[in-house]
Amino acid sequence: MAENHTQNVEDIIQNWHIFYQLDLYCNAQSDGGIDYNGEYMTKTMSILPEMVVLDKETPIAVSFGEHLFYFDDLKTHTLTIKTPREYVGGWGYVTKTHHYTLTPGSAPANSFPATWQT
């Protein structure tokens, strides 16, 4: 039974990953600052074994922080977190929007382990 559990988790790790995108909105308060509104960074993140949620031996979700990406509920496949506006020297006022998307397919070899981005 434990071997089946291990295989189910391994199947999820090999067949799913999390795509991350950071969008920035920067409003410089001086002529020397930076104005920017758009995609700033993307990366792929591999799912760790401890993130796979099982019901008996069947994988049902990926746990990411307090969010669950349920395999059978597409509405849960995207998590968006917008940070409060803050002042960053040289950039001006910055708002970050973090997008995490549960994505089918194996994570590319250069992927990072799934972690919150700040």
DSSP file (Angstrom, degrees, kcal/mol; ACC not computed):
  #  RESIDUE AA STRUCTURE BP1 BP2  ACC     N-H-->O    O-->H-N    N-H-->O    O-->H-N    TCO  KAPPA ALPHA  PHI   PSI    X-CA   Y-CA   Z-CA
    1    1 A M     >        0   0    0      0, 0.0     4,-1.9     0, 0.0     3,-0.1   0.000 360.0 360.0 360.0 -41.9    0.0    0.0    0.0
    2    2 A A  H  >  +     0   0    0      1,-0.2     4,-2.3     2,-0.2     5,-0.2   0.836 360.0  56.7 -64.3 -32.9    2.8    2.5    0.8
    3    3 A E  H  > S+     0   0    0      2,-0.2     4,-2.1     1,-0.2    -1,-0.2   0.896 106.1  49.4 -65.8 -39.6    4.4    1.8   -2.6
    4    4 A N  H  > S+     0   0    0      2,-0.2     4,-2.4     1,-0.2    -2,-0.2   0.904 110.0  51.7 -64.2 -42.3    1.2    2.8   -4.3
    5    5 A H  H  X S+     0   0    0     -4,-1.9     4,-2.1     1,-0.2    -2,-0.2   0.923 110.1  48.9 -58.7 -46.9    1.0    6.0   -2.2
    6    6 A T  H  X S+     0   0    0     -4,-2.3     4,-2.4     1,-0.2    -1,-0.2   0.890 111.1  50.0 -62.2 -41.0    4.6    6.8   -3.2
    7    7 A Q  H  X S+     0   0    0     -4,-2.1     4,-2.4     2,-0.2    -1,-0.2   0.896 108.5  52.4 -66.2 -40.7    3.9    6.2   -6.9
    8    8 A N  H  X S+     0   0    0     -4,-2.4     4,-1.6     2,-0.2    -2,-0.2   0.914 111.8  45.8 -61.5 -43.7    0.8    8.5   -6.8
    9    9 A V  H  X S+     0   0    0     -4,-2.1     4,-2.3     1,-0.2    -2,-0.2   0.919 111.9  51.8 -64.8 -44.4    2.8   11.3   -5.3
   10   10 A E  H  X S+     0   0    0     -4,-2.4     4,-2.3     1,-0.2    -2,-0.2   0.873 105.4  56.1 -61.3 -38.1    5.6   10.8   -7.8
   11   11 A D  H  X S+     0   0    0     -4,-2.4     4,-1.3     2,-0.2    -1,-0.2   0.904 108.8  47.0 -60.5 -41.8    3.1   10.9  -10.7
   12   12 A I  H  X S+     0   0    0     -4,-1.6     4,-1.3     2,-0.2     3,-0.4   0.935 111.6  50.1 -65.5 -46.2    1.9   14.3   -9.5
   13   13 A I  H  < S+     0   0    0     -4,-2.3    94,-0.5     1,-0.2    34,-0.3   0.872 115.4  43.8 -60.6 -37.9    5.5   15.6   -9.1
   14   14 A Q  H  < S+     0   0    0     -4,-2.3    -1,-0.2    -5,-0.2    -2,-0.2   0.702 120.9  38.9 -80.0 -20.0    6.3   14.4  -12.6
   15   15 A N  H  < S+     0   0    0     -4,-1.3    90,-3.0    -3,-0.4     2,-0.3   0.380 112.6  46.2-117.3   3.5    3.1   15.7  -14.3
   16   16 A W  E  <  +A  104   0A   0     -4,-1.3    31,-0.5    88,-0.3    91,-0.4  -0.976  52.0 168.8-141.8 154.9    2.4   19.0  -12.7
   17   17 A H  E     -AB 103  46A   0     86,-2.3    86,-3.4    -2,-0.3     2,-0.5  -0.943  33.7-108.7-152.2 173.6    4.2   22.2  -11.8
   18   18 A I  E     -AB 102  45A   0     27,-2.8    27,-3.0    -2,-0.3     2,-0.5  -0.948  22.7-151.2-112.3 127.0    3.4   25.8  -10.6
   19   19 A F  E     -AB 101  44A   0     82,-2.8    82,-2.4    -2,-0.5     2,-0.4  -0.841  15.6-161.3 -94.9 131.1    4.0   28.7  -13.0
   20   20 A Y  E     +AB 100  43A   0     23,-3.1    23,-2.1    -2,-0.5     2,-0.4  -0.932  11.9 179.2-117.8 136.3    4.8   31.9  -11.2
   21   21 A Q  E     -AB  99  42A   0     78,-2.2    78,-2.6    -2,-0.4     2,-0.5  -0.998  11.9-157.9-135.2 133.4    4.5   35.4  -12.6
   22   22 A L  E     -AB  98  41A   0     19,-3.1    18,-3.4    -2,-0.4    19,-1.5  -0.950   8.8-168.1-110.6 122.8    5.3   38.7  -10.8
   23   23 A D  E     -AB  97  39A   0     74,-2.6    74,-2.6    -2,-0.5     2,-0.4  -0.897   6.7-159.8-106.6 140.2    3.7   41.9  -12.2
   24   24 A L  E     -AB  96  38A   0     14,-2.7    14,-2.3    -2,-0.4     2,-0.5  -0.939  13.7-167.8-120.1 142.0    4.9   45.3  -10.9
   25   25 A Y  E     -AB  95  37A   0     70,-2.0    70,-2.1    -2,-0.4     2,-0.5  -0.968  17.7-179.9-123.6 114.2    3.3   48.6  -11.0
   26   26 A C  E     -AB  94  36A   0     10,-3.7    10,-1.7    -2,-0.5     2,-0.5  -0.957  14.1-172.3-119.7 130.7    5.7   51.4  -10.1
   27   27 A N  E     -A   93   0A   0     66,-2.5    66,-1.9    -2,-0.5     8,-0.2  -0.885  18.1-150.0-123.0  97.1    4.9   55.0  -10.0
   28   28 A A        -     0   0    0     -2,-0.5    64,-0.2    64,-0.2     7,-0.1  -0.391   6.1-154.0 -68.9 142.4    8.0   57.1   -9.5
   29   29 A Q  S    S+     0   0    0     -2,-0.1     2,-0.3     5,-0.0    -1,-0.1   0.301  75.4  42.0 -99.6   8.1    7.6   60.3   -7.6
   30   30 A S  S >  S-     0   0    0      1,-0.0     3,-1.3     4,-0.0    -2,-0.1  -0.944  88.7-106.1-146.0 166.8   10.6   62.1   -9.3
   31   31 A D  T 3  S+     0   0    0     -2,-0.3    -3,-0.1     1,-0.3    -1,-0.0   0.752 118.9  55.5 -66.2 -23.0   12.1   62.4  -12.7
   32   32 A G  T 3  S+     0   0    0      2,-0.1    -1,-0.3    -3,-0.0     2,-0.0   0.489  93.2  92.3 -88.4  -2.8   14.9   60.1  -11.6
   33   33 A G  S <  S-     0   0    0     -3,-1.3     2,-0.5     1,-0.1    58,-0.2  -0.176  78.8-105.6 -85.4-179.0   12.6   57.3  -10.6
   34   34 A I        -     0   0    0     56,-0.6     2,-0.5    57,-0.2    -6,-0.1  -0.933  21.1-160.9-114.0 125.8   11.3   54.3  -12.6
   35   35 A D        +     0   0    0     -2,-0.5     2,-0.3    -8,-0.2    -8,-0.2  -0.906  26.3 157.7-100.0 131.9    7.8   54.0  -14.0
   36   36 A Y  E     +B   26   0A   0    -10,-1.7   -10,-3.7    -2,-0.5     2,-0.3  -0.983  21.2 175.9-155.3 141.0    6.8   50.5  -14.9
   37   37 A N  E     +B   25   0A   0     -2,-0.3     2,-0.3   -12,-0.2   -12,-0.2  -0.796  50.7  47.5-148.0 102.7    3.6   48.6  -15.3
   38   38 A G  E    S-B   24   0A   0    -14,-2.3   -14,-2.7    -2,-0.3     2,-0.3  -0.994  89.9 -16.6 163.8-166.8    3.8   45.0  -16.5
   39   39 A E  E     +B   23   0A   0     -2,-0.3   -16,-0.3   -16,-0.2     3,-0.1  -0.512  47.0 173.2 -69.7 127.9    5.3   41.5  -16.2
   40   40 A Y  E     -     0   0A   0    -18,-3.4     2,-0.3     1,-0.4   -17,-0.2   0.750  60.5  -3.0-106.2 -35.0    8.6   41.7  -14.2
   41   41 A M  E     -B   22   0A   0    -19,-1.5   -19,-3.1     2,-0.0    -1,-0.4  -0.990  51.9-168.8-159.5 147.8    9.5   38.1  -13.8
   42   42 A T  E     +B   21   0A   0     -2,-0.3     2,-0.3   -21,-0.2   -21,-0.2  -0.972  14.0 162.9-134.4 154.3    8.4   34.5  -14.5
   43   43 A K  E     -B   20   0A   0    -23,-2.1   -23,-3.1    -2,-0.3     2,-0.4  -0.974  31.5-122.1-160.2 159.3    9.6   31.2  -13.3
   44   44 A T  E     -B   19   0A   0     -2,-0.3    68,-2.2   -25,-0.2     2,-0.4  -0.859  23.9-158.0-105.4 145.3    8.5   27.6  -13.0
   45   45 A M  E     -Bc  18 112A   0    -27,-3.0   -27,-2.8    -2,-0.4     2,-0.2  -0.980  11.5-132.9-127.3 132.6    8.4   25.8   -9.7
   46   46 A S  E     -Bc  17 113A   0     66,-2.9    68,-2.1    -2,-0.4     2,-0.4  -0.557  25.9-115.5 -82.2 147.7    8.5   22.1   -9.1
   47   47 A I        -     0   0    0    -31,-0.5   -31,-0.1   -34,-0.3    60,-0.1  -0.671  26.4-137.8 -84.2 133.4    6.0   20.5   -6.7
   48   48 A L    >   -     0   0    0     -2,-0.4     3,-2.1     1,-0.1     4,-0.5  -0.628  20.2-115.3 -90.1 150.2    7.5   19.0   -3.5
   49   49 A P  G >  S+     0   0    0      0, 0.0     3,-1.3     0, 0.0    -1,-0.1   0.853 114.1  58.0 -53.8 -38.9    6.2   15.6   -2.2
   50   50 A E  G 3  S+     0   0    0      1,-0.3    13,-0.0    12,-0.0    -3,-0.0   0.592  97.1  64.2 -71.6  -8.3    4.9   17.1    1.0
   51   51 A M  G <  S+     0   0    0     -3,-2.1    12,-3.5    11,-0.1     2,-0.4   0.643  78.3  99.4 -86.1 -16.3    2.6   19.5   -1.0
   52   52 A V  E <   -F   62   0B   0     -3,-1.3     2,-0.5    -4,-0.5    10,-0.2  -0.603  63.5-150.9 -79.6 124.7    0.5   16.6   -2.5
   53   53 A V  E     -F   61   0B   0      8,-3.0     7,-3.0    -2,-0.4     8,-1.3  -0.833  14.0-162.4 -98.8 128.6   -2.8   16.2   -0.7
   54   54 A L  E     -F   59   0B   0     -2,-0.5     2,-0.6     5,-0.3     3,-0.1  -0.853  21.1-155.2-113.5 145.6   -4.2   12.6   -0.7
   55   55 A D  E >  S-F   58   0B   0      3,-2.9     3,-2.0    -2,-0.4     2,-0.7  -0.956  85.9 -43.1-113.3 106.6   -7.7   11.3    0.0
   56   56 A K  T 3  S-     0   0    0     -2,-0.6    -2,-0.1     1,-0.3     0, 0.0  -0.651 126.5 -30.3  62.4-112.0   -6.8    7.7    1.0
   57   57 A E  T 3  S+     0   0    0     -2,-0.7    -1,-0.3    -3,-0.1   -49,-0.1   0.345 118.6 100.7-112.1   6.0   -4.2    7.0   -1.7
   58   58 A T  E <  S-F   55   0B   0     -3,-2.0    -3,-2.9   -50,-0.0     2,-0.2  -0.811  72.7-127.4 -97.7 123.7   -5.6    9.3   -4.4
   59   59 A P  E     +F   54   0B   0      0, 0.0    -5,-0.3     0, 0.0     3,-0.1  -0.501  35.4 165.5 -65.6 130.2   -4.1   12.7   -5.0
   60   60 A I  E     -     0   0B   0     -7,-3.0    11,-1.8     1,-0.3    12,-0.5   0.577  56.5  -4.3-119.5 -18.7   -6.8   15.4   -4.9
   61   61 A A  E     -FG  53  70B   0     -8,-1.3    -8,-3.0     9,-0.3     2,-0.5  -0.981  55.9-116.2-163.8 169.2   -4.8   18.7   -4.6
   62   62 A V  E     -FG  52  69B   0      7,-1.8     7,-2.9    -2,-0.3     2,-0.5  -0.994  30.7-141.6-117.3 126.3   -1.6   20.5   -4.2
   63   63 A S  E     + G   0  68B   0    -12,-3.5     2,-0.4    -2,-0.5     5,-0.2  -0.757  23.6 173.7 -90.1 128.8   -1.2   22.5   -1.0
   64   64 A F  E >   - G   0  67B   0      3,-3.2     3,-2.1    -2,-0.5     2,-0.3  -0.866  64.3 -53.8-137.9 101.1    0.5   25.8   -1.4
   65   65 A G  T 3  S-     0   0    0     -2,-0.4    -1,-0.0     1,-0.3     0, 0.0  -0.546 119.8 -24.8  64.5-127.3    0.5   27.9    1.8
   66   66 A E  T 3  S+     0   0    0     -2,-0.3     2,-0.3    -3,-0.1    -1,-0.3   0.349 123.0  94.4 -95.5   4.8   -3.1   28.2    2.8
   67   67 A H  E <   -G   64   0B   0     -3,-2.1    -3,-3.2     2,-0.0     2,-0.5  -0.763  60.0-153.4-101.0 142.7   -4.3   27.6   -0.7
   68   68 A L  E     -G   63   0B   0     -2,-0.3     2,-1.0    -5,-0.2    -5,-0.2  -0.972   4.5-154.5-113.9 123.3   -5.3   24.3   -2.2
   69   69 A F  E     -G   62   0B   0     -7,-2.9    -7,-1.8    -2,-0.5     2,-0.4  -0.846  20.4-155.6 -89.9 100.4   -5.0   23.7   -6.0
   70   70 A Y  E >   -G   61   0B   0     -2,-1.0     3,-1.4     3,-0.3    -9,-0.3  -0.658  11.5-142.7 -81.7 131.2   -7.7   21.0   -6.5
   71   71 A F  T 3  S+     0   0    0    -11,-1.8    -1,-0.1    -2,-0.4   -10,-0.1   0.858 100.1  45.1 -60.6 -36.1   -7.1   18.9   -9.6
   72   72 A D  T 3  S+     0   0    0    -12,-0.5     2,-0.4     1,-0.2    -1,-0.3   0.280 103.6  69.0 -95.6  12.1  -10.8   18.6  -10.4
   73   73 A D    X   -     0   0    0     -3,-1.4     3,-2.0     1,-0.1    -3,-0.3  -0.833  57.6-171.5-132.5  95.4  -11.6   22.3   -9.8
   74   74 A L  G >  S+     0   0    0     -2,-0.4     3,-1.6     1,-0.3     4,-0.2   0.765  82.2  69.7 -58.7 -27.4  -10.2   24.7  -12.5
   75   75 A K  G >  S+     0   0    0      1,-0.3     3,-0.5     2,-0.1    -1,-0.3   0.785  99.0  50.5 -61.7 -25.9  -11.2   27.7  -10.5
   76   76 A T  G <  S+     0   0    0     -3,-2.0    -1,-0.3    -6,-0.2    -2,-0.2   0.476  85.3  88.1 -90.7  -1.6   -8.6   26.8   -7.8
   77   77 A H  G <  S+     0   0    0     -3,-1.6    25,-2.7    -4,-0.3     2,-0.4   0.584  85.1  58.0 -75.9  -8.5   -5.8   26.4  -10.3
   78   78 A T  E <   -D  101   0A   0     -3,-0.5     2,-0.4    23,-0.2    23,-0.2  -0.984  60.3-175.0-126.2 133.1   -4.9   30.1  -10.1
   79   79 A L  E     -D  100   0A   0     21,-3.0    21,-2.9    -2,-0.4     2,-0.5  -0.994   6.0-171.1-124.3 125.2   -3.9   32.1   -7.0
   80   80 A T  E     -D   99   0A   0     -2,-0.4     2,-0.5    19,-0.2    19,-0.2  -0.972   3.2-176.7-120.9 129.3   -3.4   35.8   -7.2
   81   81 A I  E     -D   98   0A   0     17,-2.7    17,-3.4    -2,-0.5     2,-0.5  -0.987   6.7-164.0-127.9 122.7   -1.9   37.9   -4.3
   82   82 A K  E     -D   97   0A   0     -2,-0.5    15,-0.2    15,-0.2     3,-0.1  -0.920  13.3-144.3-108.2 126.3   -1.6   41.6   -4.5
   83   83 A T        -     0   0    0     13,-3.0    13,-0.1    -2,-0.5     3,-0.1  -0.540  28.5 -96.5 -86.2 154.0    0.7   43.3   -2.0
   84   84 A P        -     0   0    0      0, 0.0    12,-0.2     0, 0.0    -1,-0.1  -0.341  51.0 -90.0 -64.5 150.9   -0.1   46.7   -0.5
   85   85 A R        +     0   0    0     10,-0.1     2,-0.3     8,-0.1    10,-0.2  -0.383  54.4 178.2 -62.0 134.8    1.6   49.7   -2.2
   86   86 A E  E     -E   94   0A   0      8,-2.3     8,-3.3    -3,-0.1     2,-0.5  -0.972  31.7-110.0-139.6 155.3    4.9   50.5   -0.6
   87   87 A Y  E     -E   93   0A   0     -2,-0.3     2,-0.5     6,-0.2     6,-0.2  -0.743  30.8-174.7 -88.1 128.5    7.7   53.0   -1.2
   88   88 A V  E >>  -E   92   0A   0      4,-3.1     4,-2.4    -2,-0.5     3,-2.0  -0.985  32.6-112.1-124.0 118.4   10.9   51.5   -2.6
   89   89 A G  T 34 S+     0   0    0     -2,-0.5     4,-0.0     1,-0.3    -2,-0.0  -0.189 101.1  12.2 -51.8 132.5   13.9   53.9   -3.0
   90   90 A G  T 34 S+     0   0    0      1,-0.1   -56,-0.6   -57,-0.0    -1,-0.3   0.021 127.5  59.0  88.3 -28.4   14.7   54.5   -6.6
   91   91 A W  T <4 S-     0   0    0     -3,-2.0     2,-0.3     1,-0.3    -2,-0.2   0.730  90.6-147.6-101.0 -29.2   11.5   52.9   -7.8
   92   92 A G  E  <  - E   0  88A   0     -4,-2.4    -4,-3.1   -64,-0.2     2,-0.5  -0.756  62.0  -0.6  93.4-145.8    8.9   55.1   -6.1
   93   93 A Y  E    S-AE  27  87A   0    -66,-1.9   -66,-2.5    -2,-0.3     2,-0.4  -0.708  75.1-167.8 -85.6 127.3    5.6   53.5   -5.0
   94   94 A V  E     -AE  26  86A   0     -8,-3.3    -8,-2.3    -2,-0.5     2,-0.4  -0.941  16.7-171.6-123.3 134.9    5.5   49.8   -5.9
   95   95 A T  E     -A   25   0A   0    -70,-2.1   -70,-2.0    -2,-0.4     2,-0.4  -0.997  14.7-156.8-120.2 128.0    2.6   47.3   -6.0
   96   96 A K  E     -A   24   0A   0     -2,-0.4   -13,-3.0   -12,-0.2     2,-0.5  -0.861   6.1-165.5-105.6 138.0    3.4   43.7   -6.6
   97   97 A T  E     -AD  23  82A   0    -74,-2.6   -74,-2.6    -2,-0.4     2,-0.5  -0.976   8.2-159.9-122.4 117.4    0.9   41.2   -7.9
   98   98 A H  E     -AD  22  81A   0    -17,-3.4   -17,-2.7    -2,-0.5     2,-0.5  -0.834   4.7-167.1 -98.9 128.5    2.0   37.5   -7.6
   99   99 A H  E     -AD  21  80A   0    -78,-2.6   -78,-2.2    -2,-0.5     2,-0.5  -0.974   4.7-175.9-117.4 124.2    0.3   34.9   -9.8
  100  100 A Y  E     -AD  20  79A   0    -21,-2.9   -21,-3.0    -2,-0.5     2,-0.4  -0.983   5.9-174.9-118.0 127.5    0.6   31.2   -9.1
  101  101 A T  E     -AD  19  78A   0    -82,-2.4   -82,-2.8    -2,-0.5     2,-0.5  -0.979  25.2-133.9-129.5 122.9   -0.9   28.8  -11.6
  102  102 A L  E     -A   18   0A   0    -25,-2.7   -84,-0.2    -2,-0.4   -25,-0.0  -0.624  36.9-170.0 -69.8 123.8   -1.1   25.0  -11.2
  103  103 A T  E     -A   17   0A   0    -86,-3.4   -86,-2.3    -2,-0.5     2,-0.1  -0.963  20.9-123.6-128.4 131.6    0.0   23.8  -14.7
  104  104 A P  E    S+A   16   0A   0      0, 0.0   -88,-0.3     0, 0.0     2,-0.1  -0.395  71.7  59.3 -69.7 151.8   -0.1   20.4  -16.3
  105  105 A G  S    S-     0   0    0    -90,-3.0    -2,-0.1    -2,-0.1   -90,-0.1  -0.143  92.2 -64.9 109.9 154.2    3.2   19.0  -17.6
  106  106 A S        -     0   0    0    -91,-0.2   -89,-0.2     1,-0.1   -91,-0.1  -0.402  55.9-104.8 -72.8 149.2    6.5   18.2  -16.0
  107  107 A A        -     0   0    0    -94,-0.5    -1,-0.1   -91,-0.4     4,-0.1  -0.517  41.6-105.4 -71.3 137.0    8.5   21.1  -14.5
  108  108 A P    >   -     0   0    0      0, 0.0     3,-1.9     0, 0.0    -1,-0.1  -0.200  33.1-105.2 -59.4 157.9   11.5   22.1  -16.7
  109  109 A A  T 3  S+     0   0    0      1,-0.3    -2,-0.1    -3,-0.1     0, 0.0   0.778 118.9  56.0 -57.9 -29.5   15.0   21.0  -15.4
  110  110 A N  T 3  S+     0   0    0      2,-0.0    -1,-0.3   -65,-0.0   -66,-0.1   0.193  82.3 130.3 -91.4  18.6   15.8   24.6  -14.3
  111  111 A S    <   -     0   0    0     -3,-1.9   -66,-0.2   -68,-0.1     3,-0.0  -0.294  52.8-130.3 -72.5 156.0   12.8   24.9  -12.1
  112  112 A F  E     -c   45   0A   0    -68,-2.2   -66,-2.9     1,-0.1     2,-0.1  -0.702  32.3 -95.0 -98.2 154.2   12.9   26.1   -8.5
  113  113 A P  E     -c   46   0A   0      0, 0.0     2,-0.3     0, 0.0   -66,-0.2  -0.470  56.8 -91.4 -64.0 144.3   11.2   24.2   -5.6
  114  114 A A        +     0   0    0    -68,-2.1     2,-0.3    -2,-0.1   -66,-0.1  -0.428  66.5 148.2 -65.6 119.5    7.8   25.8   -4.9
  115  115 A T        -     0   0    0     -2,-0.3     2,-0.1   -51,-0.1    -3,-0.0  -0.976  52.9 -88.2-146.2 156.1    8.0   28.6   -2.4
  116  116 A W        -     0   0    0     -2,-0.3     2,-0.4     1,-0.0   -51,-0.0  -0.406  41.5-140.5 -62.1 140.9    6.2   31.8   -1.7
  117  117 A Q              0   0    0      1,-0.1   -19,-0.1    -2,-0.1    -1,-0.0  -0.867 360.0 360.0-104.5 140.0    7.8   34.7   -3.5
  118  118 A T              0   0    0     -2,-0.4    -1,-0.1   -20,-0.0   -22,-0.0   0.373 360.0 360.0-122.0 360.0    8.1   38.1   -1.8
